[in-house]
Amino acid sequence: MRSRRRRAPSCTTRSIYTGDKNPQGQYLYYGKVAGCVVTGNEDGVKAVAMETLYALSHIGYTIPPQADCGWLGGIGPGPSYGDTVDGSDVPAGYDSDFTNTNATIMAWNLMHMAQMLYDRGGFPVGGNVASRWRDATNAADQDPQGF
């Protein structure tokens, strides 16, 4: 029996959410943060993270610095992150300092970005509301505190 892999929705599929709005009229995911964890036993963590984080930012999520982490096993068949490894009491990847360091940094940055947005009440409403874009088209005439 063939294994069937599930693919994440493409950027085009995610675009269906761009019409949804929050109560302030901003795109729905404004004021929320996102990160990306990629695991497996094939190359491509950076490429997957770049596409995913771009797509999430495009629909309104805030992406803090170092908002991705990953773990790769050996290329080809083999254990994926968290799998039991014969002869070891540590699941695959759990002993990777690289993965653990980057997961910690990512979690720290996501947590603090979320707190910063929460403390400020999200993004200020103004030039980021589709129905009001004409009110903010000339940056030289705009007061950032005026919205």
C-alpha positions, 0 to 999 in steps of 0.5 A: 500500500502506498503512503499518501502524503498530505500537502499544506495548502498552497499560497493560492489556497490560503488567499481565500481567507484574504477577504475575511476581516476582523471587527476593525476592518483589517484582514482577519489575522492582523494582531496575531503572530505565526511561526513555522516548524518543519520536520522530516527526513528530506532537505528543504526546511528553509524553502518550506519555511520561506513559502509558509511564512510569506503566505502567513504574512500575506494574510495578516500574521505578524512574523517575528525574527527567527520564526522558524525552526526545523529538524532533518534526519538523514536523507531518504528513508529513516526516522522522522522527528520524535520517532523511536530509534533502535538502541536509543532512549532518546527519540529522533531529533530530541538531542539536536542542539541546533533544533532545540536552540532554534525552537527555543529562540522561535518560541521566545520571539513568538511569545514576546511579539504576541505580548507586544501586539496584545499590549498595543491592542493589535495594529493601529487601524488606518492605512491597513484597512482596505476600505480606507486605503485612499486616506493614507496614500500620501505618507508625507501628509499622514500623522501616524498617531492620527488614525 
